[in-house]
Amino acid sequence: MITEAQKLLRGKITPEEYTGYWGCGPAYDRAPNIHGDGCKFYNFAVEGNDPEFLKEFIPAIERTIQGQTDPEEVKGLKFLLEICRARLN
């Protein structure tokens, strides 16, 4: 079975589609994440090119990476992090 992270890495889904997979549930607001991180993932589809949003979203991605144990998901989140940093610069 192909994971959402693999789909992102292979170009089968957009970063916006991938972040929707992570978004908005209260499960994503547990440590190391902070309250609102899940909503940031959900809102990426609309605000993903706004520099102010990206400045807040990048740390949310970093926190989410810290809480992952699945290497595939870590790869997908790190790729998303690269995309966001590139958009910010």
N, C-alpha and C positions, 0 to 999 in steps of 0.2 A: 504494500500500500504506500502510495506517495503522500508525503506530509505537505502541509501548507508551506513549510520552510523550503522543502525541495522544489515545490512549484515556483516559489519566488526566485530561488537561485537559478532555476532553469528558464526563467522568463515566461512561465505559463500563467502567472497572475501578476498584477501590478502591486507596487508597495502599498497602495491604498486598499486593495483587497486583502492583503496580508495583515495590515494593521487592524482591519475590521474583525479578523479572527481573534485578536487579543483584546478587543475593546470592551469596555464599560461594565463588566461584571464586578461585583464587590470582591470576588476572589482575587482580582488583580490589584486590589488596594491593601493587601497584606504585606508585611515586611518581607523583603527590603523595599518594596514599593511604598509610596505614600498615598494618602487619600487624593483621588483625582487622576492618578496615573492611567487607570483603565479608560477614563473618558478622553484623555489625550490621545490614546491609540485610536479610539473610535472617531475622534474629530480630525484625525490626520487627513482623511479623504477631502475635507473641506478646507482645512487650514494649512496643509502640508507644504505650501510654498511661502508662507508668511514668516519672515525672519524672527519676529517676536515669539511666535508659536514654537518655531523650531528650537529656539534658545531654551524653552521650557520642556520641550518634548525630548530632546537629546538626553538630558539626565534621567528622564523616565525610562527611556530605552536601556540606559546603563544599569539602572536599578533592576529592571526586569531581567536582564542578562544575569545579574548576580544571583537571582533566585531560581535559575533554571538548572536542571540536572540532565536534560536531554541534549546531547551534543548537536543533533540536527536543528533543534530550536535555537540553540546558541548561535549556530552558523547563520540562520535566517535573521535573527535579531542583530547580529554584527553587520550583516550585509545592509539591513535597514539603517543601521547607525551610519554606515559609510554614505548611503544615499542622502540621509538628512544632513550630514556634515558638508557634503558636496553642494547641496541646495543652499546651505547657509553661506557658503563662500562664494 
